Amino acid sequence: MAKAVLLDARLVIMDEPTAALGVSQTELVLELISNLASRGIAVLVVSHNLADVFRVADRLAVLYLGKLVSSGPASDYDTASAVDLITTGQSLRTPSPAGPARSHDGQEG
């Protein structure tokens, strides 16, 4: 991560960045993600830890069996709707007041 910052990266990709970390180390990684984003650096986080995802994400892209089933602003999702999409490929919940999650083809999901 430090190398990416030093090289003036415009995109940092993190795959399960907090998976093997304790609470304090996880906090440091989430702060780093927020700091990078505030500096205009795009951060793509691949994670199953939805608590971490919702703390730092502006947008979500949800995969089911390796296929994109939904994407959009993080505010269009909650943990339950994200879990439904991850485990079944469809949302089983009533849409949030902010609006329904949208699939990659623009269809309501």
N, C-alpha and C positions, 0 to 999 in steps of 0.2 A: 504494500500500500504506500509506504514511504517513497519507494522508487517511482510509482505512478505520479505522486504529487511533485517530486523533484523534477521529473521529466515533463511537467506541465501537461499531463494527460487531459483529454477532454471527456474520456469515458473510463470508468473503473467498473469491472465486472467482478462480483463477489459471489462465490458458490458456497452456500451454507457457512457464512463467515462466523457465526456464533455457536455452531453445533457442539464444539468440544470445549467451550469456554465456561468459566464460572461467572457469577453475577457481576462482579466488578469489571472483569475483562469484557463481558458482553456490553456493559454500559459504555466502556471506552470505544468499542467498535461502532456502536450506534451513534455516539457523539461524533465520531470521525465521519460517518456517512452523512450526518446532518451538516457538518462543517463543509465537507466537499460539495454538497448540493448548494449550500448557501454561497459558495464561491463560483457557482455556475458550472460545476463539473457534473456530468451525468453519471449516476451510479445505478447499475443494474444489479439487484440482489436476488439470487435464487435461494429460496429458503422454504422450509416446511414450518418454521416457527412463526406463526401468524401474529403473535403478540409483537415480535420484533418488526415484522413487515409493516403492520399497521402503525407502529411508532414512527417510521421513517419514510413510508411510501407516499408519493403523490398519485401514482397510477398503479394499477394491478394488471397483470396478464396471467390468467389462470389456465393451467394445462390439465387435461384429463387424458390418460393413456398416451401422452406425448403430443397431443393435439391441442391447439389453442381453442378454448371453448368460450372464453369471455375476456374482455379487457375494457378498461375505462378508469375514470377517476376513483381513487381509493375511497372517497366519500360515498360512492354508490354501493359499497360492500360493507358487510360486517363479518365477524368471524364465522357465524353460522352459514351465511350464504356462500362464503369462500370455501368452507369445508364441504358443503353440498356439491359445489362445482368440481372440486378436486376429486371427490369420491364417487360421484355419479355422472358428471358431465353436464348436469343441469341444476338450476336453482329450484329448490323445493319450498322456498320461503316466499312470503308476501314481500313485494318490493318495498324498499325503505322510502321514507318521505322524500328523499333527495331524488328518487327515481329508480327505475329498474336497472339492474346490471345489463350491459349490452354485450352481445356476442361480437366476435371479430367481424362478422358480416353485417353488423348494424341491427340485427334482430334482437328483440327483447328476450331476456332469458330467465 
